[in-house]
Amino acid sequence: MGKLRATEIFNNARHRLIAIESVDFRYSQTSTNCRLYGNTEPIAVIVCGPDGIYALDMEAKLTMLDQLRRDIPELDAIIAPFTKA
């Protein structure tokens, strides 16, 4: 798995959906050319709303939100409006 990133894919006054993706780049180089390979793969979707925040994997099963928050530090800023004080 490559680096994880969070991308907001939907937002309104009550709900926010965040896609979690694995991003991987590789390259190969020969004496005459260089090739760059990129791959993005969906990992999970985070749903934020009035009822709370939860994460679903690609099979629509609940997954560990705390682990995603540790792996993607910028995720806390995205979900901050939905966290309960």
N, C-alpha and C positions, 0 to 999 in steps of 0.2 A: 504494500500500500504506500502511496506517495504522501505528499503533504495534504492535510485536510484544510478545506476552506468552507466558509459559511456564506451563502448568497441569499438575500431576501428575494423571494419570488412572488409574494403577495402581501399587501398591507392595506388595511382600512382602519377605521376608528376602533374596531373591536377585536380584530384578529390579525395575526401575522404568521406567514408560513416561511420557513427558512430551509433551504436545501443544503445538505451537508454532502460535499463531494471530495473524493480523493483525486488529487491532481499529480500526475507523474510525467516528468520529461526525461528523455534520454537522447543521447546523440552518439553518432559514430563518425569517425574521421578516417579518411584514407589520404594518400598523397595528393589526390586530385580533387576530392570533394568532401563535403561535410553534410551529414543528414541529421535532422532533428525530428524526434518522435515525441508526440504528446498524447496523453490519454486522460480523460476525465471520466470518473465512474461515480454514480450516485451511491451514497452510503446510507443516508437517513433523511427524514424530514422532521423538523421541529415545528410543533403547532403551539402557538401562544394565543391565549384568549382569556375571557373573563373567568373561565373555570380552571385555569392554571396553565402550566407549561408541561408538555410531554414530547417525547421523541419516539418516532416509529422507524423501524428498519425497512428495507425494501420489500419485505413480506408482510408489512403492516402489523408487525408485532412490536410491543413496547420494548424499548432499548434503554440503555443507561445514559440519561441526560448528564449526570455528573461527570462521566468519563469524557463525553464530548466537550463539556465545558473546560476540562483540564487540557484536552488535546488542542482546542481552538480558543486561545485567550480572548480574541476579539468577539467571541460569541456572547460574553457577558454584557457588553455594551449594546448589542442588538436586542437582547431579551430584557434589558433593564426596565423598560416601561411596564412589563407584565409581571415582574417579581413583586411579591407581597412584602411590605416592610414589616 
